[in-house]
Amino acid sequence: MTNLTGYRIYYGTSPTSLTQSIDVTGATVTSYIVFGLASGTYYFAVAAINSFGTASTPTNVISKTIP
């Protein structure tokens, strides 16, 4: 992707329904903490965003369990 300006983090409580998203500004960002999640298992994918607001194809979905 050219003109990279940031990333979009998709997440949710089902691996097939990532209903929430967060836009992260900055082409060099390598980590981000999602605050305020209740206990449970969450699923995440990330896409790159360019200067036109176009998102790449999301990554494979990963999971994280919050105790």
C-alpha positions as CSV (number, residue, x, y, z in Angstrom):
1,M,0.0,0.0,0.0
2,T,1.3,3.5,-0.9
3,N,0.8,6.6,1.2
4,L,0.4,4.7,4.4
5,T,-1.0,7.0,7.2
6,G,-2.1,4.5,9.9
7,Y,-4.0,1.4,10.7
8,R,-7.6,0.3,11.5
9,I,-8.0,-2.2,14.3
10,Y,-11.2,-4.3,14.0
11,Y,-12.3,-6.2,17.0
12,G,-15.3,-8.0,18.6
13,T,-16.4,-11.0,20.6
14,S,-16.9,-13.3,17.6
15,P,-14.1,-14.1,15.0
16,T,-16.7,-13.7,12.2
17,S,-18.2,-10.4,13.4
18,L,-15.6,-7.8,14.3
19,T,-18.1,-5.1,14.9
20,Q,-15.9,-2.4,16.5
21,S,-13.0,-0.5,15.0
22,I,-10.3,2.0,16.1
23,D,-8.3,4.1,13.7
24,V,-4.7,4.6,14.7
25,T,-2.8,7.5,13.1
26,G,0.8,7.1,12.3
27,A,2.6,4.9,9.7
28,T,5.3,3.9,12.2
29,V,3.0,2.8,15.1
30,T,3.8,-0.8,16.1
31,S,1.6,-1.3,19.1
32,Y,-1.7,-0.1,20.5
33,I,-3.6,-0.9,23.7
34,V,-7.4,-1.2,23.6
35,F,-8.7,-0.1,27.0
36,G,-12.0,-0.7,28.6
37,L,-12.6,-4.3,27.6
38,A,-14.7,-6.4,29.9
39,S,-13.7,-10.0,30.8
40,G,-14.0,-12.4,27.9
41,T,-12.4,-13.4,24.6
42,Y,-11.9,-10.8,22.0
43,Y,-10.9,-11.2,18.4
44,F,-8.8,-8.7,16.4
45,A,-7.6,-8.0,12.9
46,V,-5.7,-5.0,11.5
47,A,-5.8,-3.2,8.2
48,A,-3.5,-0.5,6.8
49,I,-5.0,2.9,5.9
50,N,-3.7,5.2,3.2
51,S,-4.1,9.0,2.8
52,F,-7.3,8.5,0.8
53,G,-8.9,6.5,3.7
54,T,-8.7,3.3,1.8
55,A,-8.1,0.2,4.0
56,S,-6.1,-2.8,2.9
57,T,-7.4,-6.4,3.3
58,P,-7.4,-7.1,7.1
59,T,-4.9,-9.5,8.6
60,N,-5.9,-12.9,9.9
61,V,-8.0,-12.8,13.0
62,I,-6.2,-13.4,16.3
63,S,-7.7,-13.8,19.8
64,K,-7.0,-12.5,23.3
65,T,-8.8,-13.5,26.5
66,I,-9.2,-10.9,29.2
67,P,-9.5,-12.4,32.7
